[in-house]
Amino acid sequence: MDRPAASPLPAAWFRPDAGADVDLGGRAGRIVAIVSLTEALVEDIASGERVRKPVEELRPWQGEAPASPAAAPDLATISPERLAEGRRRLEAMLALDAMKRRSRPVVEEYAGKLGISASHLYALYKDWRGGCGLTGLIPHIRKRRKRLKRLDGTVAAIVEANIDSLFFERGETIKETCRAVAVACRAQGLKPPSPTTVRSRILDRPPEQLALARRGSLVLSEKQRSNDGPGEEPYFPLARVQIDHTVADIFVTDPQHHGAVARPILTLAIDEYSRCVLGFKLRLARPSTLSVALALHHAVFPKTLYCSRMGLSAAWPMYGKPKWLFTDNAAEFDSEGLKVGCEQHDIHHIFRPLDAPHFGGRIERLIGTLMGRLRLIPGATMRNIAERGEEYDPERSAVYTIDEAERRIARMIAEVYHLDRHSTLKVAPRDLWEFGILGDDTVPGRGLPEFPTNPERFLLDLLPVKKRTIQDYGIAVEGLKYNWPVLKGLRRKLAGEQLNVRYNPDDVSRVWVWDPEAFEYYQVPLANGRRDVTPLWEVRRAIAAVEARGYDPDNEALVFKTLEDFRREDDEKAAKVKGARLAIERRREAHKTTVLLPPRLDNPAALPPVATPPALAALPPPAEDAAPAAPRSRPPIDVED
């Protein structure tokens, strides 16, 4: 019988609901009841004690000795043919799920279209309903099948013991380890394995372990384990979420010199059912895939700590995974990073029809409401010149920093907009959200939403991706070289294969390399030893200046020296030049993105920084007009950057 090769991959989301087992600091607990939108009553199974716990602190129980987090594949690594087949199966799942009765003939008809048996389709549907999403529908999604181990048990024990003691503890070579294994086997009258067998056993070890063995006493600073259509009305919270950008109608200032910087970009995510704002992001950078990723990151997680940090007097209990994500057709919404990230987490992404702006009327109205309230703030640009008047200068009147502007917008949303009676809904958005989640005596609610169990991996799955082959020097992304001992182990196992490399445009001092066998990302820093946060736009500005002066733009030492020169110039001119203040604030903005990703692998001793050659120090400083020079002849810049 045609059956799936394995059970579905575990879901990366957790839904707090009555009866769910949770972790109470190493002890098993169980949710007794949902007390409110933000709290649950949890019982300690061993002692019977009951306590109220915030929803965002709850995590699923994995046993007294939980294993490493279940690995999930990166859909960017799947071939287009297999991914297309998974999407065909997903369409069948959605069609079957929309039926009130799924008779056997209907199932057999769909199975025939997919080229599988009806039993296989039943099994796939059960797994999909269990939360595996698109990932579990892709054929052969599991890890590669390992080679069968045919060594005798005693010989295998000798091989493993010598690998541990000689290769990993004493740092002996593979050749010496093979020789020692042969001697030990002959001493016991056993046939020794071939050197190829011993070598393959060594290379089967995790790349991290291999990296540690090759670096002697070096200890890594961290472990790198590291059916609603668009025209239908949504009937429950998170059924359909709209997301869009706008230029905020306010100038912000820098915190040091209190001079105007720019008008920031506001990215909003709104729940269509309740009109509640799930999350937002205020940035000085242009709209990009990263802006969308950060707004989604804010939208899907509980916000108790965020409300505390912002000093909000009202709760913001709106969070969770959207079923449908509804956007316009802008380039940042059609990027590969967002597309694959949504599929990775079973979020169905759909676009508005072209030339039909009314489909985005709900979020556009919200944007108009928020911008109207911002006009009361000093530095607001007003709607037009007539309203602004000739004597009012918004740049000179600006007093809010971007952090203060974010706090003001958060207060407008949580303390005013969510609690005010909506003219169309006839109730406050928060009340409708609470009704949709908890229900009442006659209508059941949908229950508390699910949220990702790994916040860092969720954001990582939405970052831009490049395909690269590991070379002797490591890998190169955006003209910069990256290296770390872990790449040596990956190159031995996956020689010649193109691997997916994800990078953060706000900080190109590190990238994440995907291991398709272990289902893990490994963090790899710049080969030149630079560890401070370095945005991609800064690197490109320095490259343009180097080219304009006639030097080699592939000279990393010169590029980074020019980058540091620009930074010093920005610090010197910040009091008088708006562009310098904007550059400084964008660098500070990049730091905020970095802390949301896995912790930095910061060990300068592993790869010492490359010293700047003395000849470079004598080069003339970049001219003030060098930065806007014509860019070098490279492929077009992707919107994800």
N, C-alpha and C positions, 0 to 999 in steps of 0.2 A: 504494500500500500504506500502511496506517495505521501510521505509525512515530512514536516520540517526537520531539518538536521538537528536542531537543539531547541531548548526552551527559549522564550523571548528574553531579550536583554532587559535588565532591570531598569525601571523608570528612575529618572534623576530628579523627580519631584515628590514632595510629601504633602499629603492632605491631612490636617488635624481634624479628626472626627471622633465621635463617641465610640469607644471600643478599640481604638488604635493603640498599639503598644509604643511607648516612647522611652527615651533614655533619660534617667534621673541621675546624672553624674556617675555612671557605672552600674546603676541599679535599674531593674526593669520596672516600668510604670505603665499605667493604662489611663487613657482619657475617659473620665466618667461622664462628663457633660461639657458642652460649650456654654460658658457663662455669658460671654459678650463677644463683640466683634474682635476683641483683642486679647481675651483671656479664656483659659480652659481650666476645668477642675480635674486634677490629675491625682490618681491613687498609687501609692507605693505598693506593689504587689506583695512584697515580703512583709512589711510592717502594717499595712492597711491604712497608713496615714494619708490624709488627703490635703492637698495644697492647691492654691490658685497659681497658675503659671502663665506668663505672657506667651502668646502664640509664637512669636518670632524666636523664642528660646527653645522650642520643642524640636526634637530630632527623632527620627525613627529608631527603635531599639534593634540592635544588630547582634545581641548576645553579650555574654560577659567578656569575651575576648574577640571583639569585632575584627573581621579581616580588613584588608585594605579596601578602599572604596571600589565598588564594582566598576570595571572599565567599560566605557562606551565608545564606539568608533566615531571618528570624525567623518561626516558625510562628504567632505571635500576630497577625501582619499578614495571614494568609491568611483568606479568607472561610470561614464555616462550611460552605457547600456544597462548595467545593473540598477543604477539609480532610476532610469526611466521605467524599468520593470517594477520597481518598488512603488513608483508613483501611479502606475496602472493599477496595481493591487490596492493602493490607497483609495483610488476612485471607486473601485468595486466595494471596498469596506464602507465608504460613505453612502453609496447607493443602497447596500443591504441594510445599513443601520437606519436609513430613513423609512424602511418598510415596516408596517405594523406586523405583518406575518411573512416569514421567510420560509416558503415551502421548499421541499426537496427539489422539485423540477426547476424552480427559479435559481437555487444555489447551483445546480448542475449546469444551468445555462451560463451563469457567470464563470464557473470553473472552466467550462469549455473555451470561453473567450480568453481566459488567462493561460490555458494550456496546462492546467493542473487537475487533480482529482477533486471530487466534491469533499472528501474527507480532509484533504489538505486545506481546502478553502475554509471548512468549518474550524479547523485548528488555527489557521491564520486569523480568522475573525475573533476567536476566543482570546488569542494573544493580544490582538489589537484593542479589544475592549478592556483587556487587563492593563493597558497603559504603555505598551511597547512602542506605539506610534509608528512613523514611517520606518524607523530604524529596523524594527523586527520584521518588516515586510520585504526587505531587500534580500534577494537570494544570496546564500553563502556569505552572510554578514559576519559570521563567527571568525575567530582568529584562525590563522593558518594552522593546518594540521601538523603537529610535530612528528618528527621521525620516531619510529618505534625503537625503543631501547632493547637491544638484543643481548647485551652483556650478561654473563652469569652474575648472580647476586654477589658473590664474594669478590669477583673481579671489579664489579661496579663500585663496591664499597672501598676497595683499594684505590681506584681511580679518583673517587670523590675526596677521600681523605688526603691524598697527595696534592690534589688541586688546592684544597683549603690550606694545607700547611706550607706547601712550597710556593705555589704561584701567587696566592693572595697574602699570606702572612710574611713570607720571607722575600717575596719579590723575584723569585727565580723566573727564568725564561720558559717559554712553552717547550723548547727542546729539552732543557734540563728536567722539567716536570715529566715529560714522556719517558726519558731515560730512567728516572726514579721509579715510575710506575712499572716499567718492564722488569727492573731488578727486584722489586717487591713481589711481583707475580711469580717470577722464576723461583724465588726463595721458598714459595709455598707450593711449588710444583704445578703452577697454573700457566696456561698459555696467555701471554701478555697481549693486550689490545694493540691495534695499529696506532701510530702517532696521529693519523687523521681522526680516529675516534676520540682520542684524548683532547685534541685541539677543538673538535666540535663541541665536546662537553664544556670546555672552558668558555667558548664563544656563546654557548647557550645561557650563560649566567647573565643577570641584568646588566645593562650598559653602565649603570652607576658603580656596580661592584668592580667591573673591569677598569673603570676610570680611576677608582681609588687604588687599585692594585698597581697601576702604571705610574701613579704620582707619589708612591712611597708613603711618607707620613702625612701627606696632605689630607685634611678632613674637610669635606664640603660643608659649607655653612648652612645648607638646608637640604632636605630630601625632596627629590624631584619626582615624586610619584604622580612628583607633581601629576448642524446641517442647515445653518442659516446662510442664505445667499445675501448678496449686498443690497438687494432690493427689498428684503423682508425685514420686519420689525423684530429686534432681539427681544426675547422673552425672559431672560435672566441675566444677571451681572456677568461680565467678561465674555458674553457670547460674541460680541464684536467690539473691537477697540480701534479708534482712529488715532492717527499720529500725524503731526504736521509741524512745520517751522514758521516763524515770523521774526522780522526784525523788531526788537522791542522799541517802543516809542519813548526812549529815555537814553540819555548819555550817562555813562558811569565814569568815575574818576579813579585814579590810582591812590592807594592808601598813604604813600609817602609824601608826594608833592601836591596832592589834591587837585591835579589838573585833569581836564577831560581826556578820556582815552578813546572811546568808540561807543557805538550803539550795539549791545550784545544781541545774539541770536537766541530766541526762546524756542525750545522744542517741547511740545505738549503731547501727552497721551490721555485720551478721554474714553471712558466707558459709555457706549451709546445707550445702554438700557437706563442707567441712572443719571447720566450726564456728569458723573463724578470724575475728577481729575485723578488718574492713577499715578502719574508721575510727570516730572518735567526736568529739563536741563537748560541752564543758562550758560552760554559760552561765548567767548570772543571770536573763536574760530568760525570759519564758514561752515554751513551745513554739510555734513558728511555722514558716512556710515558709522563713524565713531560717535557722532552726536546722537544718532538714532539708537545705537547700542547703549549708550549711557542713560538715555531717557527710558528705554525698556528695562534696564537694570534697576533704575529707581522705581519703576512701576510694578515690578513683579514681587518685590520683597516687602515685608511689614515695615512700618515707618515709626515705630515707637522711639527708637534711639534718635532717629532723624528729627522728630518733633522736639525731643529734649534738647538736642544740639541747637536747633533753630529758636528755642524758647517759645514754642507755640502753646497757647493756652487751651486749644481744642485738639482732640485726637484726630488722626488721619488714618482710619482703619481700612482704607482701600488698597488692595494689592492682589496679586495672583496672576496666573498664566492665562492670557487671552486665547479663546478658541480660534477666532479669526482676527487677523491684523489687516486693517483697511487703510490704504495710503493712496496718495496721488502717484503720478508717473514720473516724478523727479528722479534724477540719476542716482542719488544716494539711497533711494528706496529700492532700486533695481540692481543693486550691487551683488556680487557673488557672496560676499561675507554675510550680508543680511539674509539672502536667500537660503544659503546652506545652514546658517544658524537657526533660522525658524524651523526648517525641516528637522534639524537635529533635535529640537525640543518640542516637536509635534505642534507647532503653531502654524496655522494655515494663512498664508499671506496672499491677499488679493489686491488688485489695483482698481481705482476708480475708472469708469469708462472715460475715454477721451472726449473732450469738448462737453463734459457734463459736470461742471463745478458744483451743481446743487447736491451731488452725492456727498460732498464734504461740508455741507451746510452746518452741521452740528459743531464741529470743531472750529470752523471759521467764526461762528457766532460766539463761541467761548473766547476765542482770541480777541474778538472785538470787545467783549465785556471786560476782559482783563486789561487790555490796552486803554480802555476808557477810564478805568480806575487809576492807571498809572499817570494820567494827565494831571493829577493833583500833586505829583512829586516834583520837587525842583529838578530841573534838567530835562523835563518832558518836552518832546518835540511838537506836541499838539497834532491836530489832523492836517492843518494846512497853514500857509503863511498868513492868511487873513485872521485865523484864530490865534495864531502866535503873536502877531503884532510886530511892528518894526523895532520897538525898543527892547523886546525880550530876546536874549541870546541863550539858547538851551545849553550850549557848551560852557559858557561862563557861569551859568546858574547851577550846573551839576554839582551835587554834594555826595551822592551815594556811590560807594565802591560796589564792585560786582557782587561781593559777599553780602553786603547790606541790601542790594537790589534783590538777590535771591531770597533773603529772609523776608523782605517785604512782599514778594510774590507768593511765598509759601504761606504767609499770614492771610493774604487776600483769599487764597484758595481754601485753607483749612478752617479759618475763623469766620469768613464772610460768605464766600460763594457756596460752599457745601451746606451751610446752615440757612441760607436765604431761600424763600419760596420761589421755585422755578415757574416762570410764567406759562410754559407749555405743559410741564408735568403736574402743576398745581400742588406740588409738595416740595420739600427741600430735597436736593439730590442725596444727602446723607441718609435721610429717612427712607428713600426708595431703595438705596443700596442695602440698608439693614433689613428691609422687608424681603428683598430678593435673596439675601444670604440666610437669614434666620427664619423667615416666614412668619405666620401667625397661627391662631387656633384653627383656622380652616384651610389655609394654603401652606404647604410645606416649602421651606427654602431649599436652595441648592447646596447649603452647607458651606463651611469655611473653605476658601480657595486653597489650592496647592501652590507651593512656592519651591524654587530650586533648593536642593540640599547642598549644592556647592556654588556659592556666589561667584567665586573667582573663575571657575570653569565656565559658568554661564556667559560671562563677559568675554572670556577668551574665545569661545565658540563663535562670536560675532565679529572678531577682528579680521582685518584684511589677510589674505593668504597668498603666498607665492610657492611655486614648485621649484625645488632646487635639488641638485645632486651633490653629495659630500665629496669635496676634493681634498688634496693634501693640506691646503691651507685652511680648510673648514668649509664654510658656505659664504656666499655673497648675496646681499639683499640691498637694493637701492644704492649700489656702488660701494657699500661698506662690507668689510670682511668680519666674520664671526667665527670663533673657535672655542672649544672647551674639550677636555679629555673624553667626555661622554660620546663625542662624535666619532672617535676612533672605534669604539665598540660598535656603533651603528654602521659605520662604513664596512667593517669586517662582515657583519651579518647581511647587509643590504647593499652590497657593492653594485654601483651603476644604477640603482633605483632612484627615481625622483621622489623626494619626500616633501610633504607639505610643511611650510614654514609660516607661522603667523607672527605678525609684528604689530606693535602699537605705534601709530603715527605720532603720538604725543611723547614717545620715548623710544628712540631707535638704538639705545645703548644695549639692548638685549632683544632676542627673538626666542620663539618656542618652536622646537623641531618635533614633528610627530613620528613616533615609533609605531608602524602599522602592525607589528607583531605583539607588542606589549600593550597597545591601546593607551599610550601615555605620551604626554608632552614633556620634553626636556628643555630647560631654560639654557640658552647659550649666549654669553656676553660678547661684546666686541673684542676682536683679537688684539687690538692695540692697548687693552687694559683700561679704557675709559669706562667709568661706572656711573657718572652723574647723569641726571635726566637730560636727555638731548632730543628736542622735538625735530621732526623731519623737516619742517619748514626752515629751521635754522641751518640745517645741513645744506639744503638747496640754496639758501641765500649765500652761504659761504662758497659753494661750488660755482655759482654764477660770478661771484667776485673774483675767484681764482682764475676762471676762464677769461674774464674781462682784462685781467692783467697779463695774459699770455702764458700762464703756467699750466702744468699738467693737472687737470681736475681729479685724476685718480690718485694723486698723492695725498693720502689720508692725513699725514702729519701737517701738511700745509693747509689742508681744508680745516682741520680743527684749530690750528693756530689762528687762521682768519676768523673762525667762529668766535674764538675767545676775544679777538680784537674788536669784533662787532659788539660783543657783550660789554666790554669796557667802555666803548663809545656810547652805548645806550645808557649806561649808568651815569656817564658824564653829562649827557645831553637831556636826561629825563626831566629836569626842571623846566626846560624851555621847549622841547620838541615832543609833539604828541606821538609821532611814530616810535620814538624811543620808549615812551611810557607804555605804548601798546605792546611792544616786543617784550618788555619786562613782565607785563601782566599775563601775556600768553605763555611765558615760561612758567610762571607761578600756576597757571591753569593746568599745565601739563603735569605738574606734581600731583594734583588732585586725582587725575586719571590713574596714575601709576599705583597709588595705594589701594585701588580696587582690584588689582591683578595679583597673581601669586607673589609672595615676598621676593625681594631681589636677592639673587645669588651674588653676594658681594664679598669676594675673596681675592684681593689684588695680588696676594702671594702666589696664586695659582698661575696667573698669566701676567707678568710684570708689564707695566705700561711702557710703551715705546717712547724713548726720549726724543725730544725735538732736535734735529740736527742743528749745530751752531749756525750753519749757513742760512737757515730759515729765519733765525732771529734778526738777521741783518736786512731782511727784505723790507721794502717800504710798506707802510700801513695802507690798507685798502682805501681808495678814494670814496668820498661820501656818496657819489653817484654811481658806485660800482654795483651796489646791490640790485638795482632795477635793470641791469644789463640784460641783453637777450639771452634766454636760457640755452643751455647746451642741447645739441641735437640728440635727444633721447626719445624713447617711445612715449606716446601721450600719457599724461599722469592719470591714473585711475582715480575715480571719485573717492574710493576707500582711503586714499592717502590724505 
